[in-house]
């Protein structure tokens, strides 16, 4: 009922329509145009009928509420508690709200970086490079546009990683308890909507940036498209790994100022999320046997950090470069959930 009343109260076209009509009239100088008559006429008509619309909004809302189909009523009843949970979670703060703010901040930083990269290449494109190379100066727009878009591919991977994390947090907030009937559907829908919105905004910004830097020659555009296709087929794994590492570094940079300074002589205990730490057991036949942490290069290949090694009931923190991995060793690794899983695959461990 409240929604119906609110919708009917918004039916009036207000003063903005007059401004649009006057702007059109001043620009065209043609008051006989149908567009001018429509804008002014609709505004006058809705203004005259608005009192009647407001008067019937109350009984109209009650009538619609009484005749609402049962299935739709159940969906609306499920919609209200979801909004209430989200409102309570946001107003109460907590870990979920902190994660949402962090993810939105990261997306904002990435959007700013994308614009900064495009702006830098636009400035470079405006310079005269003939003294450096006539060929380079003649094709500078193509070169700089290609470089900007290749960098944007790495940023796109980072946007996807952060958007998935944001969608997971929002989905968990809106889906409710595990026994909720629509939990899985709501969670999946929120995750997909969040990812789609983030990716859509990223490509919208990229398209707006490319308008100013894209070369006009058809061959140049085809070459850029071919490079994108090659990156998608051949270099996607590299960019995916680079994007995850970039997100990790960005998290560390954004959280640097919020880390509490440790007092001298005081020991602090930090809670580590369960999906950010993994205990990976090196089994017989693993390719890691006989290798060191340095030669395995786990950090560079997966983004996860090896923080401990358990052997024969003893635990050593931060194993040195001379420590060789043996069968039965258990490595403690930290990182994003995807990074921990990548380290698990690298060590050949299917469970643990």
N, C-alpha and C positions, 0 to 999 in steps of 0.2 A: 504493500500500500504506500509506504513512504517513498519507494522508488518511483512509483507511478506519479505521485504528487510532484516529486522533484522534476521528473521528465516533462510534465505538462507545464510547470512553471518556467521552464527554459524554452518554451515554444516561441516566445516573443523575440522578434528581431529588433535590436535596440539601435542606439545612436550610431554604432559603428557602420551600420548599413547606409545611413545618411552620409557619413564621411566617404564611404566607398563610392556612392552615387555622385557626390559633389566632385570627388577626385577624377572620376571618369568624365564628368561634364566639363571640368576645367581642362582636361587633357584633350578631349575630342572636339569640344565645342558643338556637340550635336545632341540637343535635348530630346530629339525625336527617336533616338536609338532605343530598341526594345530592351537592352540591358539596363539603361537608366530607368526606364519605366518599371521594369520588374523589381529592381532594387528598392526604389522608393515606394512602389505599390505594396510589396510584401511587408515592408516595415510599417506602413500605415495600417494595413489590414490586421497584422498581428497585434499591433498596439491597441486597436479598437476592440478586438475580441479577447484580449488578455484577461480582463476582469471576469468574463463568462467562463473562460478556460479554468481560471483559478477556482471559481465557484464550484464547477463540476468535478474538480480533481479529487475531492474527498469521496463522494459517492462512486466515482469511476474506479478509484483504487479499491474500495470495498467490493464492488461488483467483480472486478478482475480477480481479486483474491479468493472470492467464493467459487468462481468458475475455473480456477487454475487446475490443470490436470494433476492427478495424484503423483505421477512420476516427476513432473516438473517441480511440484511442491517439495518432494523429498530432496531433489537436487539443490533447491534453494535453502532448505534446512541444513544440508551439509555444507553449503557455501558460507552461511553465517558463522558457524563454529570455527571454520578455517580462518576467516578474517579476525575473529576474536582471539584465536591462538597467536596469529601474527602480531596483532596489536599488543597482546600481553607480553610476547617475547621481545618486541622492540622497546616497549615502555620499561620493561624490567631489566634491560641490558643483558649482560651475561656473555658467555662464550660465542653463541650464535651471532649476536649483533656485532661483536668484535670482528668475527670472521667476515661478515657481510661488508662492514666498513673497510676492512683491509683489502678485500677483493675489489671493491669499487675504486678505492684509492689506486690500486695497481693498474686497473683498466684506464683510469684517468692519466696516470703517468705514461702508459704506453701510447695513448692517443696523443699526448703532448710530444713524446719522443718522435712519433711518426710525423707529426707536423714539423718538428724541428729539423728532422732529416730532409724532408721535402723542401723546406725553406732554405736550408744550406745549399742543396743542389741547385735550387733556383738562382741563388746568388752566384754560384760558380758558373752557371749557364750564361749569366749576363756579362761575364768577363771576356776579354779578348785573349784567346789562346793561340793566335797566329804565330807569335814569336816562339812558342813552345813547339807547335806542330800545325801545319796547315790542314793536314788530314783531321787531326783532333778537333781543331776549331770548326771545320766544316761539318763534323758529325757530333758536336758536343751535346746537342739536345738529346740525341739518341743514346749516347753513352751515359749521360747523367740520369736520364729517365730509366734506363735499364738497371743502373746501380741502385737507384732509389727503390725500385720494385723488388729487386733481389733482397735488399735489407728488409723490406716490408714482409717478405715471406717468413723470415725468422720471427718477426713481431707477431705475425698471424698465429703461429704455433703457440706462442706465449699467451695470446688472447684466448685461444681455445682452452688451454690448460686452466687459466684463471676463471673463465666463464663456466667450465664444468664444475669447478670447486664452488663457485657462487651458486650455481643451480642446485648442487647437492645440499648446501646449507638451507636455501630457500625451500627446497622440496621437503626436507626433514621438518622444517617449521610448519609448513602448510598441510602436510600429509596426516599429521596427528599420530595417535598411538598405533602400535602394530595391529591391534584388533579392529581398526577402523575399516569399514567396508571398501571405501574408495581410495585407500592409502596408496596402493601401488600405482593406480592410474593418475592420481593427483601428483605424486612424486615424479613420475615419468613426464607428465605434461609440463610441470614447472621446470624441470631440467632442460627439456627440449626448447621451451620458450625462451629461457635465459640464454642458452647457447645460440639460438637463432638470432635473438636480438643483438647480442654482442658481436657476432660475426657480421650481421647485416650492417651495423653501425661502423664496423671496421672497414668494410668494403665501400660503404658510402663515403667515408672520409678519404679513402684511397682514390675513389673515382673523382671526387672533387679536386684532390691534389693533382691527379694526372691530367686534368683539363689544361692546366697552365704549363705543364712540362712535356706532355706527350708530343712526339714528333708528328709532323703532318704527312710524311712520306709513307705510303702503304707498305713498302718493303720493311721499313723500320718497325712498324707495328706488328708485322708478321714475325719478324725475328724475336721481338719481345715476347710474343705469344708462344713461340717455339721454345724459348728459354724457360718460360713458366712450365710448359708441358714436360720438358726434360727434368726440371727440378722436382716436379710431382712424381715422375717415374723413377728417377735415379737417386736424387738427393734428399728425399723426404725424411728418411731415417736420421740423417745428419741434422737437418733443420729441426726435427722433432726433439732430438737430444739437446741441441743448442737452445731451443726454446725453453725446455724444462730447466736447464741450468740457469738461463737468464731469469726465470721466475724465482728460482731459489736465491740467486744473488739479490734480486730486487726485494724479496722478503727480508733478507738479512739487512739490507740497507735501510728499509723503512722501519724495521724494528730496532735499529741501533740506538735511537734516542730514548726508546721506552724501556731499555734494559736497565734494571736497577744496579747502581754501583755497589759492589760488595764491600762491606766494612772489613777492616783489617782483623784477621783472626776469626771471622765469622763464616761458618759454612752454610751455604744455601742449597736447598733441595728444589729441583725443578721438575715439574710434571711433564712427561713426554707423551704426546698422543700415541695411542696404541698402533695406529697405522703409519706412524712416522719412524718406527724402530722395528728392526727385524733381526731374528737370530737365525742365521743361515748355516746349516751343517754341511760340511764338505764330505761327500760320500765317495766311496770307491769308484774309480773311473772318471772322477771329475777332472776337467781340464785345468783346474786351479792347483792340483797337487804338484808340489815342487816349485811353484811360483811364489814370488813375494808380493806384498801389497803394491809395491812400486811397479813390478813387471806386469801384474794384472791390470793396473791402471783403471781400477774400478771407478774412481772419482770422475775421470774424464769420459769413460765409456757410458756410465749410468747416471752420474750426478749424485750418487749416494756416497757417504763417507764411512770408512771403516773406523770404528771407535774402540773396539775391543776384540780380543781373541781368547777363547776358552780352550784349554788343552789339559787333559788328564786331571780334571777337577780344579785347575788353577786358571785364574783370569788375569790377563795382562791388558792394560789400557794403552791405546794408541800403539799398536805393534810397529816396531821399527822397520826400516827398509831391508835389514838383513834377515828378518824372520820369514822362513819358508813355510808355506801352508802344507799341512799333512792331512791324510784321510782321518776323519773323525773330529777335526777341529770345528769349532763353532765361531763364526764371525758375527760380531754385532755391528750392524750398519744403520745409519740414520739418513733420512731424507724424505721427500714426498712419497706417497704411496706408490706412484708409478715408478719412481726411482728405486725403491726397495724391491719391487717386483722385477725390474730390469736386472738388478744385482743378483737376484735369486736365479734368474735364467742364465746369467753369465757364469755362475758357479755350477750350473747343471743340477740345481736342487729343485725337485718338483713338489716337495712338501717340507714343512718345518714350522 
